[in-house]
Structures are given as structure tokens and as C-alpha cells.
Amino acid sequence: MKRLTRDQMAARVAQDIPEGAYVNLGIGLPTVVANHLPKDREIFLHSENGLLGMGPAPAPGQEDEDLINAGKQPVTLLTGGAYFHHGDSFAMMRGGHLDICVLGAFQVSATGDLANWHTGAPDAIPAVGGAMDLALGAKKVFVMMEHQTKSGESKIVAQCTYPLTGIGCVTRIYTDLAVLDVTPDGLAVHEILSDLGFDALQELTGIPLLDRRNRD
């Protein structure tokens, strides 16, 4: 079975970010999206630690220790970019000023509930951080994650069993197998990204899916 690599997943997400969008990339996998944004689009990347106009990762040896994203990874700042107080950054997030945020997830439910900060593991992050503010403050929430856990369980579930980050907040899910939309009727397959057919994807997902490919 063919699965997308993380770079391929990031490139697919980047395709759906429109010209002029203000976008936050969550820590972890979503940060890779910055390296795949279309060159012909002006897109403004925001980081919750206080950056706007963030660029891709720097070339090896060109890192600036004082210029990092929320995940403490070195980044670049595009011409015209700015850095500012953490409180101002959260005001942008909570005030509805972000068009899209791209977040990782441990689980997404059939109704768009998001669980992405805690699994109960002893070494897990101890608090939700800014994920809750992003999930509820952005106009659209894109989730980027592997379709299944390492043990083969679907991350797309009827109801989340991990602590929630947000209720009904997810707009679209991008996995290494498919793109799915959260709709009032349930989860709808927008695109299959692997060599699977719809029935095989349905088997791996574990909850009912709607086939809405090739529809506007």
C-alpha cells in the first residue's frame, strides 16, 4: 500500500492555502508545510511565540538561535516580517485574525472534534499550550496526521478517547492516505492520495465515510 511521505503530505496541504492567507503552522509535522508553499502566492505565516512573515527552514549553518518557531526549531523571517510580544500573538489567535491553522492530531472524531495534546503517556506534554486558542480562533482548522497509529488503529474515530482540544472545530483532515472534509452529514472523502480504492480506505478508517470525490 502506497502512503505519502511527510513532505508529500505537507505539499498537499500547501496546495490548499490561498493567496493572501494568514496561517499558523502548529508544532511538529505541520511545520514542514512552510517548505512547500507555492512560490507564486504571498502567504503570511504566523507562529504563536510572536512571529508574522515566517519563512522556510534555514539552510544548514545559517540558523539564528534567536529566530525560532513555537516548536523551538530555527526558521527564517521574510522581508517585511515582524516579531512581537507573546501576548499580542495570542490576541491575533483568539481574535479571529488567522484564516487557517494547520495542526497535528492524535485523534479526530466524525464530527470534527480534535484531540492533539495528551495521550496519557508519562513523557507527554503536560498542558494544551496554544493549541486550544488556535483550534477555536482560526477561521479554518486543517489537521495533518498519519491515517493510522503505529499499531494500525485509525486516528479517525467515532468519538475521541483522548482529552479534547476543541469541539467541532476541524474543517479538513489531511492524512498519508486521503483528504477528508468534515460535513454536517459526516466525514466525506475529498481525495484519495494512495493507490487504495474507496472500500479499502473505508476499512482502514473504521467509521462510515461518504464518497464525494470529483465534486466541487
C-alpha positions as CSV (number, residue, x, y, z in Angstrom):
1,M,0.0,0.0,0.0
2,K,1.4,3.4,-1.0
3,R,1.5,6.1,1.7
4,L,2.5,9.7,1.3
5,T,5.7,10.8,2.9
6,R,5.6,13.7,5.4
7,D,7.0,16.0,2.7
8,Q,4.3,14.9,0.3
9,M,1.6,15.4,2.9
10,A,2.9,18.9,3.6
11,A,3.0,19.7,-0.1
12,R,-0.7,18.6,-0.4
13,V,-1.7,20.8,2.4
14,A,0.2,23.8,0.9
15,Q,-1.8,23.4,-2.3
16,D,-5.0,24.4,-0.4
17,I,-3.6,27.6,1.2
18,P,-4.8,30.5,-0.9
19,E,-3.1,33.8,-1.9
20,G,-3.1,36.3,0.9
21,A,-3.9,33.9,3.7
22,Y,-2.7,34.4,7.3
23,V,-1.7,30.9,8.5
24,N,-0.4,29.3,11.7
25,L,1.5,26.1,11.5
26,G,1.3,24.0,14.7
27,I,4.4,22.3,16.2
28,G,5.6,19.0,14.8
29,L,4.5,17.8,11.4
30,P,2.7,20.9,10.3
31,T,5.9,23.0,10.3
32,V,7.0,21.1,7.2
33,V,4.3,23.0,5.2
34,A,6.4,26.1,5.3
35,N,8.9,24.4,3.0
36,H,6.3,23.6,0.3
37,L,4.3,26.8,-0.1
38,P,3.7,27.8,-3.8
39,K,6.3,30.4,-4.8
40,D,3.7,32.4,-6.7
41,R,1.5,33.0,-3.7
42,E,2.0,35.6,-0.9
43,I,1.1,33.7,2.3
44,F,1.8,35.1,5.8
45,L,2.9,32.5,8.3
46,H,2.3,33.2,12.0
47,S,4.0,31.5,14.9
48,E,2.4,31.7,18.4
49,N,5.6,32.7,20.1
50,G,5.4,36.0,18.2
51,L,6.3,35.9,14.5
52,L,4.5,37.0,11.4
53,G,6.0,36.6,8.0
54,M,7.9,33.4,8.9
55,G,9.8,31.8,6.0
56,P,11.1,28.2,5.4
57,A,13.7,26.4,7.5
58,P,17.2,28.0,7.1
59,A,20.0,26.3,5.2
60,P,22.3,24.2,7.4
61,G,24.8,26.5,9.1
62,Q,22.6,29.6,8.6
63,E,20.5,29.1,11.7
64,D,19.9,32.1,14.0
65,E,19.4,30.9,17.6
66,D,17.2,33.9,18.4
67,L,14.8,33.2,15.5
68,I,12.7,30.1,16.2
69,N,9.1,28.9,15.9
70,A,6.8,27.7,18.7
71,G,8.4,24.2,18.5
72,K,11.9,25.8,19.1
73,Q,13.0,24.9,15.5
74,P,15.1,27.5,13.7
75,V,13.2,29.4,11.0
76,T,13.7,32.4,8.7
77,L,11.9,35.7,8.5
78,L,10.8,37.0,5.1
79,T,11.3,40.6,4.0
80,G,8.6,42.7,5.8
81,G,8.2,40.1,8.6
82,A,7.9,41.0,12.2
83,Y,8.3,39.6,15.7
84,F,6.4,40.8,18.7
85,H,5.2,40.1,22.2
86,H,3.7,36.7,23.0
87,G,0.5,38.4,24.3
88,D,0.0,40.2,21.0
89,S,0.4,36.9,19.2
90,F,-2.3,35.2,21.3
91,A,-4.6,38.3,20.7
92,M,-4.2,37.5,16.9
93,M,-5.1,33.9,17.5
94,R,-8.1,34.5,19.8
95,G,-9.4,37.5,17.9
96,G,-10.2,35.5,14.7
97,H,-7.4,37.1,12.7
98,L,-6.0,33.8,11.3
99,D,-7.5,32.4,8.2
100,I,-6.2,28.9,8.7
101,C,-4.3,26.9,11.3
102,V,-2.6,23.6,10.5
103,L,-2.4,21.2,13.5
104,G,-1.3,17.7,14.1
105,A,-3.6,15.3,16.0
106,F,-3.8,12.1,17.9
107,Q,-7.5,11.7,17.0
108,V,-10.2,13.5,15.1
109,S,-13.8,12.5,15.5
110,A,-16.6,12.1,12.9
111,T,-18.0,15.4,13.9
112,G,-14.7,17.3,13.8
113,D,-13.7,17.1,17.5
114,L,-9.9,17.4,17.9
115,A,-7.6,15.7,20.4
116,N,-4.0,16.7,19.9
117,W,-2.2,17.4,23.1
118,H,-2.3,14.5,25.5
119,T,-2.3,10.7,25.3
120,G,-1.7,9.9,29.0
121,A,1.9,8.9,28.2
122,P,4.4,9.7,31.1
123,D,6.5,11.8,28.8
124,A,3.6,13.7,27.2
125,I,3.4,17.5,27.0
126,P,1.8,18.5,30.4
127,A,-0.5,21.2,29.0
128,V,-2.6,22.1,26.0
129,G,-0.5,25.2,25.3
130,G,-1.8,27.4,22.4
131,A,-3.5,24.6,20.5
132,M,-6.9,25.3,22.1
133,D,-6.6,29.0,21.1
134,L,-5.7,28.1,17.6
135,A,-8.4,25.5,17.2
136,L,-11.1,27.8,18.3
137,G,-9.7,31.1,17.0
138,A,-8.8,30.3,13.4
139,K,-11.4,30.6,10.6
140,K,-10.5,27.1,9.3
141,V,-8.7,24.3,11.0
142,F,-6.7,21.8,8.8
143,V,-5.5,18.7,10.6
144,M,-2.4,16.9,9.2
145,M,-1.6,13.4,10.6
146,E,-0.9,9.8,9.7
147,H,-4.2,7.9,9.0
148,Q,-3.3,5.2,11.5
149,T,-1.3,4.8,14.6
150,K,1.9,2.7,14.6
151,S,-0.2,-0.2,15.8
152,G,-2.6,0.1,13.0
153,E,-5.6,1.8,14.7
154,S,-7.5,4.5,12.9
155,K,-6.8,8.0,14.2
156,I,-10.2,9.0,12.7
157,V,-12.8,7.8,15.3
158,A,-16.4,8.0,16.1
159,Q,-15.6,9.8,19.4
160,C,-12.2,10.9,20.7
161,T,-11.0,8.9,23.7
162,Y,-8.1,11.4,24.5
163,P,-8.7,14.8,26.2
164,L,-10.2,17.3,23.7
165,T,-8.5,20.3,22.3
166,G,-11.7,21.6,20.6
167,I,-15.2,20.5,19.8
168,G,-16.4,20.5,16.2
169,C,-13.5,22.7,15.2
170,V,-11.9,20.7,12.4
171,T,-12.6,21.7,8.8
172,R,-10.5,19.3,6.8
173,I,-8.2,16.3,7.5
174,Y,-5.1,15.5,5.5
175,T,-3.5,12.1,6.1
176,D,-1.0,10.0,4.3
177,L,-3.8,8.2,2.5
178,A,-6.6,10.8,1.9
179,V,-8.1,14.2,2.2
180,L,-11.4,14.3,4.1
181,D,-13.9,17.1,4.8
182,V,-15.9,17.4,8.0
183,T,-19.5,18.0,6.8
184,P,-23.0,18.0,8.6
185,D,-23.6,14.6,7.0
186,G,-20.3,13.0,8.3
187,L,-16.8,12.7,7.0
188,A,-16.6,13.0,3.3
189,V,-13.6,11.8,1.2
190,H,-12.5,14.7,-1.0
191,E,-9.4,12.9,-2.5
192,I,-7.6,9.6,-2.1
193,L,-3.9,10.1,-2.1
194,S,-2.7,6.5,-2.2
195,D,-3.3,3.5,-4.5
196,L,-6.3,2.4,-2.4
197,G,-9.9,2.2,-3.6
198,F,-12.7,3.8,-1.6
199,D,-13.7,0.4,0.0
200,A,-10.1,-0.3,1.2
201,L,-9.9,3.2,2.7
202,Q,-13.2,2.7,4.4
203,E,-11.8,-0.5,6.0
204,L,-8.8,1.3,7.4
205,T,-10.8,4.2,8.7
206,G,-13.2,2.3,10.9
207,I,-16.1,4.8,10.7
208,P,-18.6,5.4,7.9
209,L,-17.2,7.7,5.1
210,L,-19.0,9.5,2.3
211,D,-17.5,9.4,-1.2
212,R,-17.6,12.9,-2.5
213,R,-14.6,12.9,-4.8
214,N,-14.7,14.9,-8.0
215,R,-17.4,17.2,-6.6
216,D,-17.0,21.0,-6.4
